[in-house]
Amino acid sequence: MATERHYSPADRLLLQADSALRTLVPQSAHPNRPSPAQGESETSLSKNETAHIAGLMRINHTGEVCAQALYQGQALTARLPRIRAAMEHAAEEEIDHLVWCEKRIRELGSRPSILNPLFYGLSFGVGAVAGLISDKVSLGFVAATEDQVCKHLDEHLQEIPATDHKSRAILQQMRTDEERHASSALEAGGLRFPAPLKFGMSLLSKVMTKSTYRI
């Protein structure tokens, strides 16, 4: 029978440091699934279209950096082992999104945002605090965050040209995964955040999207 491995606080800090490096160092993370764009052909895009799509994919990449940090922070302070395991599993799935977005950004001749370390640190702190408050709040934060991500993805899918099958395939799969993460968090006992709190989160997310589109 398999038993859960127990890590010391020092072990967990080392694991968090390793996760941070794999998230922030370019091309250091490895996906578990192939990119949905793999079977799609590249299409001709104008210079302006290419720059705009790269900006949108840069936003999504930073969003995945934030998701990694959030989940890792929550896993560090989660009280129940099953909640910690759920956070760690979700973080593993988000790695796929991180790699897919970075690869697409580079195919478009651009690079990830230089602000990623800042947003990683902020998101990790928020996740750790949420976990300290309670697992219910932590799970609720996941659900509310994923709801915001789905809204951004819907907006980006409307803006990206229909001919850019590669970018669209990535975003469509990401949306499916994020929606499932939100539902799973609520089913696991997550708190449903009130509308005013979600509105505040929406305003904060706009700061991220506006700053990382170009930087």
PyMOL commands that set and color helices and strands:
alter all, ss='L'
color gray80, all
select helices_A, chain A and resi 9-24+36-39+47-77+81-107+116-133+135-159+165-187+195-212
alter helices_A, ss='H'
color red, helices_A
deselect
rebuild
show_as cartoon
